[in-house]
Amino acid sequence: MTTGMSTDMTTETATKSNDAIVARLRDLAAKVPVMNLLGAEVIDFDHSQQAVTMGYTATPEMCHSKVIVQGGLITAMVDSAMAYACMGCFDELMAVPTLEIKVSFLEAGKAGPMRATARARRLGRSVGFLEGELYQHEKLIATSSSTVRLIPIKSNR
């Protein structure tokens, strides 16, 4: 399955190197308090696949039943990875609010490191379709798909 972008885009797709995109996404994540709460780190971006890899750290405070990470926080991790995959596809700053999300929980997440992979499947003029997975110790614990709104953010340059 290809991940090509729609040709009807009104915004510019990213022309920077993967390393430059990772640096930009890391800078964005560092400024967002919830990303710090999730222990989020942008690890890699692959423009040819429109995909991001992100790391998270689930803390014991995120768990209910003393051992299982609360599902809303699992959702936040995979949702943010999908958003960052989408944002990495553009040179300009984009807001990508989630219009719809589906998460399937396959295994219980526990306190400790987690890794998400996410990709943009299709990006149109104002709507994007994204997919993502969340892993712990190489075990798939959740899958997700979402529909997002694409909103260019005008800079104050």
Secondary structure as GFF3:
##gff-version 3
##sequence-region A 1 157
A	DSSP	alpha_helix	18	30	.	.	.	ID=ss1
A	DSSP	alpha_helix	33	37	.	.	.	ID=ss2
A	DSSP	beta_strand	41	46	.	.	.	ID=ss3
A	DSSP	three_ten_helix	47	49	.	.	.	ID=ss4
A	DSSP	beta_strand	51	58	.	.	.	ID=ss5
A	DSSP	three_ten_helix	60	62	.	.	.	ID=ss6
A	DSSP	beta_strand	63	64	.	.	.	ID=ss7
A	DSSP	beta_strand	68	69	.	.	.	ID=ss8
A	DSSP	alpha_helix	71	87	.	.	.	ID=ss9
A	DSSP	beta_strand	94	95	.	.	.	ID=ss10
A	DSSP	beta_strand	98	105	.	.	.	ID=ss11
A	DSSP	beta_strand	112	123	.	.	.	ID=ss12
A	DSSP	beta_strand	127	136	.	.	.	ID=ss13
A	DSSP	beta_strand	139	149	.	.	.	ID=ss14
A	DSSP	beta_strand	151	152	.	.	.	ID=ss15
###
